[in-house]
Amino acid sequence: MSLFARNRKLAFFLLFILGTQTAIAQTTPPAAPASDEPELVEFDTSKTRSIAVPALVAPAPADTAAGNSVALGRQIAEVISSDLRASGVFETQGPNGLRAITVPEVATPQFDYWKSRPVEQLVQGFVRVGGDGNLTVGCYLYDVGFGNETTRLGFNVPPREWRRAAHKCADAIYSRLTGELPFFDSRIAYIAESGPKNKRTKRLAIMDSDGANHRFITNGQSTALTPRFSPNYKSILYLSYVDGNPRIYVYDIDAGRQRLITQSTSPTFAPRWSPDGQTILYSMAVSGNTDVYKIAASGNGTPVKLTSSPGIDVGGSFSPDGRQIVFESDRSGSQQVYVMNADGSNQRRISFGSGRYATPEWSPRADLIAFTRIAGDFRVGTMRPDGSGERLLTDSWQDEGPTWAPNGRVIQFFRTAKGSGKTSIWQVDLTGSNERQLPTPIDGSDPAWGPVLP
């Protein structure tokens, strides 16, 4: 069973008893608020709201494989606060600078005190170590102005997974207050780069959405490029050049093994999954012409060529319903964005702005396509699937390779520094604001944002 498969069952499962300062299991949610109580109203996510996150309390401090539960309570609060602040929607306070809360306060906050801070929302919770050594993490969200509880969740996790509990709590809060889908409990695959700019070592790496739990997947003996998570999150698809020949691999994250999908002596580019995980899209140059192909994800069978126009056609990505594919082509004389049906029919150009367009990727919400526009500088932008509503989101020397957050509200990309050639991973929201760099141990490029973990 998935680590968080029981989240819904565990929601509302603990209440604090004020007199005894203990927690008990509860299998049914508490009574709904009276009908005359005000409901929480969704707000404009382009405006920040204040939220306080004091350290989670440890009712019975105990040591775990990840540290003492008191320290974990503070660390979990730090991750929750950092996640919410990084979203650009919230101005967070704490846990540093906030007083420690008591166990009874978890269920009965001192609203007058928090109004004096002042804050609009309050996150409180607890960390308890069970007899099996696992952590029970309780997460409560309160509306300070209304003086009521709006969300309560519980997570039972091994100590090593405490960060996931923090991300899940932040996701629940973000979704409750914005009406948007979550995205914090997800991972990012990217290409870790090192060495001089004319001889870069490129390794496949993965990390949490906030840059934590980083690890390298490949050793750098062969160049790795353009990773993408599978729809079920169990595998990473990527391109590797071994002895100068391109190969497409699928790496099984849990098993730590990879399997070959296809190899060729011809230049190969940008492998991508279909939404159902059954098909892989890629591009290959044969006899001076580059076309888009698809092949079964098993690697069996003959690749099917989807384009045949003279020029360079490079595959982008499937639409979320799997019915269409967005790709780039220079068939019109310059690099532009095109859309076609999944069988290769009805190919049509949708980009008509100045400059060239590259690396298109469909939003998971199906409403937008992200791209790189090259007109002197490289900039990341979005357009609707019919090409209308074009909007540039970044303004630097070289920003490229957009990838979408699971909820379709944030775009990640990589930035190359002028002169040094050093690369770094950045993200920006759909308003073009809240641009920030993600921490990586070495240079990073080709990010790929995976779906929310189960």
N, C-alpha and C positions, 0 to 999 in steps of 0.2 A: 504494500500500500504506500502511496506517495506520502512524503513527510507531512504535508499539509492537507491530506485528503480529508482529515477529520475536522477541519477548521469550522465548517458550518455547524457540525454537531457540537463543537466545543464553544461556539459563540454563546454568550450569556451564561456560561457554565459555572461561574464563581461569583459569590457575593461575600463581602467581608461582614463578619459579625462584630459590631462595634465593641461590645463588652469583652469578648474573648480574643479579639484580634486574630481570628483564624478564618480560613476560607472553606466553603463547602461546595460540593458539586450541585449544579442545578441543571436539569435537563429541559426545562421550559423557560422561555423568556419571561421577564417581569411584565406586569400589566402595562398595556399601552397608556400613554399620557391621556389625561382627560381631554375631551374634544375641544374645550375652550382654551387649552394651552396653545400658545403660538407655535407654529411649525417653523422649522429651520428653512429659510429661504435661500435658494441658490443665488450666488452673487457673481458679478462680472469677474472672470478670472484674469483680466488684464489689470486689476487693482489688487494690491497686496492687503492682507488682513493679519492682525497680530495674534500670535498664539504662544502660550507658555508651555514649556516642557520640563518640569522639575525631574530630578532623578527618580527612577522607579524604586519603590521601597522594598526591602527584603524582610518579610515578617519573621523569618527564622534564619538568620545568616548561616551559610554553609559553604564549604569549599566544593568546587566542581573541577572537572578536567579543563575548563576554560577560565578558571579563576573563582574568587569568592563571589557569592551572589550579590553582596552589597556593591562591589565594583561593577559587576555585570549590569546592575540596575542603572548605574550612571552611564555606562557605555551604551546601553540600549537607548536611553533617553538622548544621548548625543547623536546616535544614528537617526533616530526619528526626527530630531530637530534639524539635523543637516539635510535629510531628504526633503522635508517640507520647505526649508529655506531655499534649497537648490531648485525647486520647482518654479520659483519666481512668483508664486501666488501668496506666500506667507512671509511675514517678518516674525522670526522666532526669537524667543527669549529662553535661555537655559540650555542644558541644566546648570552651567556655570553662572554664578551670580544670583541664583535662586535658592531660597532656603529649603532645607530638607523637609519633606512632608512626613506625617505620621501615618501609621497603618489605617486608623479610622478615617483619615482624610481622603483615602482613595475612593471610598464610597460616598463620603459627605464632605465635599470641598468647602473651604472657607471662601465663599464667593465675594464677600465684602473685601477681603484682603486682595484678591486677584483683580477686582475692579479698580483698586487703588494703584495698580501697577502702571498703566492700565493695560488689560488684554481683553480680546474678544472671545477667544477660545482657550481651553485648558485641556492638556493631556496629562493624565495621571495613570499610575499602574503599579504593578508589583512583579517581583521575581521570586518564585518559590522552588526549592529543590525537593523533588519527590524521592520516595524510597528506592526507585529504580535508577536514580541519578539524573533523570531528565529534568528539564526546566519547565515550569508552568509560568507563562508570561501573560499577565492580565493587562489589558489596554482599555482605558476609559477616555471618552471625549465628552467635554462639557461645554455648553454655551454659557459664558460668564454673565452676559447681559440678561438672559432669560432665567439663569440659575437652574438649568436642568441638564440631565444627561441625554446625549444624542446618539452615542455609539458605545458598545461594549463588546470586546472580542477577547478570546483566550486562545493561546497556542501552547501545545505540548511538544517540546523539541529536545533533541540531544544538546548538551552544552555547546558543542562545536558549531551548532546551527543558530546560535543566539542572534546573529546579524539578520538572518532570514526572518525571525520573529519581529525584529525591529522594522525591517522593510515592510512586512505584512501589516503591521500596525500603522505605519505611515501611509501605506496604500489605502487602507480603510478610511483613514482620516481625510486624505486627499479626495477620495471618491465621494465621501459623505458631504464634504463642504463645497465641492465644485461641480458635482454631477458628472465628472469625467471618469473614464476607466482608469484603473491603476497602471503603474509602470515601474515602481521602485524595485520590486522583487523580481528582477530580471538580470540577465547577464549580457556581456558584450564580448564578441570575438573581434580581434583586430590583428594587424601585422606589426609586430615589435621590430623596430629598426635600430641598427647600430652600425658603426664604422663610418669611413669617409663617404661623402655624397656620391662619388663616382664608383664606389664599391661597397654597397650596403648589404649587410646581412639581414635577411628578413625571415622572422620566425612567427609561426602561428601562436597566439596567446589568447587567454580568456580572463575575464575579471567580472566582479559584480558591477551593477550599474553605477555605483559610486566610486569605482576604482579599487575596492578592497578585494581580498582573496584572489590576488593575481597569481597566475601560473602560466608557464610556457608549455606549449603542446609539442612543438617540433624543435629540433636542436640547431637549426640554421645551416646544416650541411647542404640542404637544397632550398632554393628560394620558394617561399609561400606567398600567395596572393589571394585577394578577394574572397575572404571567408563569408559564409552565410549559415545561420542556424537552421536546422530542419524544423518544420512546423510542430513536431512533437517534442522538440527541444533535446532529443537524445543524441543528435549527431551534428557535426559541422562539415559542410561542403566547402572545399577550397581547391585552388589551382596550385600545382607545384611543378617547378622545373628541375628535373633530374637529368644530369649530363646534357643540359641544354634542350631536352625534350619535354614538352608540357604533358602533365598528367592531371586528371581530375580525381580527387580522393574524397571519400566520406569517412570522417573520423568519429568513432563511437566514443562518446565522452565517458560513460561509465566503465566500459570494458578497456579503454585505453588502446584500442586497436583501430587500424584504418583499412579500408578496402579500396581497390582501384575500380573506378567507373569506366574511364576511357583514357587512352593515350594515343599520341600521334606525333609525327615529326613535323606536322604543320602547326603554325602559331595558333594557340587556343586562348580564349578569353572568357572571363566573367561568368562562371557557372552559377545558376540560380535554381532554387526549388520551386516546384508548383505548390499551390496552397494545400493540396492533399498529400504532398510528399511522395507522389508516385512517379513524377517526371522531373528531369533535370534539363534546364535550358542552358545553352552555351553558344559561343561563337567560334568559328574556325576559318582560317584563311587557307584557301586551296586554289592554286594556279592563279594567284594574283587577285582573287575575289574573296571577300570575307562575308560569310552568311551566318544566319542564326539557325541553330539546330536544336532538336530535343531528343532525349533518349530516356528509356526507362531508368528509374532510380536504382534498379538492381544492376544496371550495366549490361543487361542482356538485350539482345536484339540489335537491329540496325538503326543508327541515328537517322532521324527524319529532318530533311532540310526544309525550313519554313520560308526563307527568302531566296531570291535569285536575281535581283536587280544588280547591274554592274556597280561596283563600288564597295564600300566598307559598311556592313551592317553588324552592329554589336548588340547582343541581347541585353535588355535591361531587367524587367521583372514582370511577373504575372499580376493581373488584377486580383483582388482578394477572392473573387468568385471563380477564378481560374479561366474565365471566358476570353480574356484579352491579354495581350502582351505589349508592353511599352518598350521601345528600343531606340537606338540612335543609328542614323544612316547619313552618309554624305552623297546619296544618289542625286540630290538636287544641286550639287556643286559645293555645298558646305555642310558641316556636321549639324544635324537637326534631330528633333525628337519625332518619332512616328509611333502609331498604335496600329495593331493588327489583331484579328481574331486568333484564338489559340491554335487554329489549324493553318495559319499563315494567310488566310484570305482577308480581303478588305483592308489592305495596307494604306495608311493615310498619314500625311504630315500634320502635326499639331502646333509646332513652334514656328513663329514668324518674326521674332524680335531681332534686334541687331546682334551680331556676333554668332558664335557657334554654341551648340547645346550638347551636353554629354551626360553620362551616368544617370539616366532617369530611373526612378524607383517609385512604385505605386504605394500610396498611403494605405495602412491597414484598415482605415475607415472608408477607403475607396473614393474619397472626395477630392483628393489632390495627387499630383505627381511632383516629386522633388527632382531637381536636376542641378547640373553645374553649367553656368553660362560663362563662356570664354569670350571676352571682348576687351583685350588688353589684360586686365586682371581676371582671376577666376573667382566667381561668386556663386553661392548656393541660393536657390530660389524654389518657388513652387508655382504650379499652374493647375488649372482644372483639367480633367481628362480630355476636354475638347480644345484645350490650348488657351482658353480665356483666363482672365484674372491673374496674369503673371505678376509675381511679386518677388523681389530679391530680398533676402534676409540677412546677408553678410556683406561686408565691404572691406576686404583685406586683399593682400597681394595674390594669394593663391589658396582658396578654399574649394574643396571638391569632395566627391564621393559621399553624397548624403545617404543616410540610413534612418529609418523612422523608429521612434519609440513605439512600444506595443499599443499605446492608446492613440497614436496619430497626432499628438499635440506638440511633440518635441522632435527636432531633427538633429542628428549627430553627423559630424563630418570631420575631415582632417585638414589641417592647415600646414603649408610648407613655408618656412621662413626664407625671405629673400637673402641670397648670398650664401648662407650656411647650408641650406637644403635640409635643415632639421625639420622633422614633422611632429605634429602634436594633434591630439584629439580634442575636439570642441563640440559644444552643442548650443542650440538656440531654439527658442520657441517660435510658434507660428506668427507671432506679432513682430518678429525680428528683434525682440528684446531678450534680456536675461541670457546673454551670451557668456559662456564660461568654459574654461579648460578643465578636462578630466585629468586626474593624476595618473601617470604611468611611470614605471621604473626607468624606461628608456624611451626613445622616440616611438611614436605610434602613427599608423596610417590604416586606410581601408577598414574603418570600423563597421561592424554589423551588429545591430541591436536585436537580441532574441526576444521571443514572447515571454509573457509573465510566467514564472515557474508555477507548476501545479501545487 
